[in-house]
Amino acid sequence: MSRYKKHRSHRTGWLRAAVLGANDGIVSTASLIIGVASAQAMHTDILIAGVAGLVAGAMSMAAGEYVSVSSQSDTEQADLELEKDSLKNDFEFELNELANIYEKRGLESALALQVAKQLMAHDALGAHARDELGLAENTRARPIQAALFSAGAFTLGAALPLLVAWSMPGTQLIPIVAVSSLAFLAILGSLAARAGGAAMSVGAIRVTFWGILAMGLTATVGRLLGVTVDL
C-alpha cells in the first residue's frame, strides 16, 4: 500500500477566496434576479440588473479581499519585523524562547535547546515565524491572489443564474432560477469539499442550506412588501 499522502493545507488561501466568491456570486445574483423579477419588471430590466450586480459584486469582492488580506499581511509583516529586531538585539533570549516552545511540546530540556540552536543557525527568523508566530509559508496572506480568485469566482458564480434568467423569460423564471441556483450551490459545495479533502456530501449540504436560507429571506421580504414570489 502506498504511503504517499497528498496534503491540501496549501490550498486554503485561494480556496477560501474562490469558494466565498463563487458562493456569493450565485446567491447574491440569484436573489437579485428573483427580487427584480418579483416586481413584475421587464425581462430586459431583469438582465440589466443581473449584469450590474455581477460587475459590482466582482469588484466589491476583489476590493474587499484585497483590503482584508492586506491587513492580515501587514500584521504578519509587523510581527516579523519585531522578531528581526529581537533576534538582532537579544539573540540569547530568542534562543531560550524557542527552546521553551519545543520543551512545552514534549522535548527534554537539553534536546529542546539543541534543536533550537540548530534551527536558528539554519534560519533563525524562519524558525520563530513558524514555531512562535505560527506563520507557515504555504498559509501566508497573499492579497493579490485572494482578490483575483475571489473576483473571478464571483463572476463565474454570478454568470450561472444570469444565464438561466436570460434563457428563461416568463412566469417560470423565478422558480427555475431558484432551483438551478441551489443545484449550482450543491455542485460548488461538493467540488470545494473535494478540493479541501472533506466529504463532498457535507460540503454540498452546507452551502445549499445557506442558499435556501438566503433565497427564503428574499422571498419573505418580498411578501412583506406586498410582492408575491412563488418559489
C-alpha positions in Angstrom: 0.0 0.0 0.0 1.3 3.4 -0.9 2.5 5.7 1.9 2.2 8.8 -0.3 -0.1 11.4 1.3 -1.5 14.4 -0.5 -1.8 17.3 1.8 -4.2 20.2 1.0 -3.4 22.9 3.5 -1.5 24.9 0.9 -4.8 25.5 -0.9 -6.5 27.2 2.0 -5.7 30.8 0.9 -7.0 30.7 -2.7 -9.6 28.0 -2.0 -11.3 30.1 0.7 -11.4 33.2 -1.6 -12.7 31.1 -4.6 -15.4 29.4 -2.6 -16.5 32.6 -1.0 -16.6 34.4 -4.3 -18.5 31.7 -6.2 -21.0 31.2 -3.4 -21.6 34.9 -3.1 -21.9 35.3 -6.9 -24.6 32.6 -7.1 -26.6 33.6 -4.0 -26.5 37.4 -4.4 -27.2 37.4 -8.2 -30.0 34.8 -8.0 -31.5 36.7 -5.1 -31.2 40.0 -7.1 -32.9 38.4 -10.1 -35.7 37.0 -8.0 -36.3 40.3 -6.3 -36.4 42.3 -9.6 -38.5 39.6 -11.4 -41.0 39.5 -8.5 -41.6 43.2 -9.0 -43.0 42.4 -12.5 -40.1 44.0 -14.2 -39.4 43.6 -17.9 -37.1 40.7 -18.9 -34.5 43.2 -20.2 -34.6 45.1 -16.9 -34.0 41.9 -15.0 -31.0 41.1 -17.1 -29.6 44.6 -16.8 -29.9 44.4 -13.0 -28.2 41.0 -13.0 -25.3 42.2 -15.2 -24.9 45.3 -13.0 -24.9 43.0 -9.9 -22.3 40.8 -11.4 -19.9 43.7 -12.2 -20.5 45.5 -8.9 -20.2 42.3 -6.9 -17.0 41.1 -8.6 -15.3 44.5 -8.0 -16.6 44.6 -4.4 -15.3 41.1 -3.7 -11.9 41.9 -5.2 -11.6 45.1 -3.2 -12.8 43.5 0.0 -10.5 40.5 -0.2 -7.5 42.7 -1.1 -8.1 45.1 1.7 -8.8 42.5 4.4 -6.0 40.1 3.3 -3.6 43.1 3.0 -4.4 44.0 6.7 -3.6 40.4 7.6 -0.3 40.6 5.6 0.6 43.9 7.3 0.1 42.3 10.7 2.3 39.4 9.7 5.0 41.6 8.4 4.9 43.8 11.5 5.4 40.7 13.7 8.3 39.5 11.5 9.9 42.9 11.9 9.6 42.7 15.6 11.2 39.3 15.5 14.1 40.5 13.3 14.8 43.3 15.8 14.7 41.0 18.7 17.0 38.5 17.1 19.4 41.2 16.3 19.4 42.8 19.8 18.7 39.8 22.1 19.6 36.6 20.3 20.1 34.6 23.6 16.5 35.5 24.8 15.1 34.4 21.4 17.0 31.1 21.6 15.7 30.3 25.0 12.2 31.3 24.0 12.3 28.9 21.1 13.7 26.1 23.2 11.0 26.7 25.7 8.4 26.3 23.0 9.9 22.9 22.0 10.1 21.8 25.6 6.4 22.5 26.1 5.7 20.4 23.0 7.3 17.4 24.7 11.1 17.6 24.2 13.5 17.2 27.0 15.2 20.5 28.0 18.6 19.7 26.7 17.2 18.4 23.4 14.9 21.3 23.0 17.8 23.7 23.4 19.9 21.7 20.9 17.1 21.7 18.3 16.5 25.5 18.8 20.3 26.1 18.3 20.4 24.1 15.1 17.2 25.6 13.6 18.3 29.1 14.4 21.7 28.5 12.9 20.0 27.5 9.7 17.2 30.1 9.6 16.5 32.0 12.9 13.7 34.2 11.6 12.0 31.3 9.8 12.1 29.1 12.9 10.5 31.8 15.0 8.0 32.7 12.3 6.9 29.1 12.1 7.0 28.0 15.7 6.5 31.2 17.7 4.2 33.2 15.4 2.5 30.3 13.6 3.3 31.7 10.2 3.9 29.0 7.6 4.9 29.9 4.0 2.0 27.9 2.4 -0.6 29.8 4.5 0.8 33.3 4.4 -1.5 36.1 3.4 -1.5 36.9 -0.4 -3.7 39.9 -1.1 -3.5 39.9 -4.9 -4.1 36.1 -5.2 -7.1 36.4 -2.9 -8.5 39.4 -4.8 -8.1 37.7 -8.2 -9.6 34.3 -7.1 -12.5 36.0 -5.3 -13.4 38.3 -8.2 -13.0 35.5 -10.8 -15.0 33.0 -8.9 -17.8 35.6 -8.2 -18.0 36.3 -11.9 -18.4 32.7 -12.8 -20.9 32.1 -10.0 -23.0 35.1 -10.9 -23.0 34.2 -14.5 -24.8 30.9 -13.8 -28.1 32.3 -12.6 -27.8 35.1 -15.0 -27.6 32.7 -18.0 -30.6 30.8 -16.7 -32.6 34.1 -16.4 -31.5 35.1 -19.9 -32.7 31.8 -21.4 -35.9 31.6 -19.4 -38.2 34.6 -19.8 -41.8 34.4 -18.5 -43.5 33.3 -15.4 -41.3 30.3 -14.7 -38.2 32.5 -14.4 -38.3 32.8 -10.6 -38.7 29.1 -9.6 -36.2 27.9 -12.3 -33.6 30.4 -11.2 -34.1 29.4 -7.6 -33.9 25.7 -8.2 -31.0 25.9 -10.7 -29.1 28.1 -8.3 -29.5 25.7 -5.5 -28.2 22.9 -7.8 -25.2 25.1 -8.7 -24.5 25.7 -5.0 -24.7 21.9 -4.2 -22.1 21.3 -7.0 -19.9 24.1 -5.8 -20.0 22.8 -2.2 -19.1 19.3 -3.4 -16.2 20.4 -5.5 -14.9 22.7 -2.8 -15.1 19.9 -0.2 -13.3 17.5 -2.6 -10.5 20.1 -3.2 -10.1 20.5 0.6 -10.2 16.8 1.3 -13.6 16.8 3.1 -16.7 14.7 2.5 -18.5 16.0 -0.7 -21.9 15.5 0.8 -21.1 17.7 3.8 -19.9 20.5 1.5 -23.0 20.3 -0.6 -25.4 20.3 2.3 -23.6 23.2 3.9 -23.7 25.7 1.0 -27.2 24.6 -0.1 -28.6 25.2 3.3 -27.3 28.8 3.3 -28.5 29.3 -0.2 -32.0 28.2 0.7 -31.9 30.5 3.7 -30.8 33.5 1.7 -33.4 33.0 -1.1 -36.1 32.2 1.5 -35.4 35.5 3.3 -35.5 37.3 -0.1 -39.0 35.8 -0.8 -40.1 36.7 2.7 -39.1 40.3 2.3 -40.9 40.4 -1.0 -44.1 39.2 0.6 -43.8 41.7 3.5 -43.5 44.4 0.9 -46.6 43.2 -0.9 -44.8 41.3 -3.6 -45.9 37.7 -4.5 -43.0 35.4 -5.0 -43.8 31.8 -6.0 -40.8 29.5 -5.2 
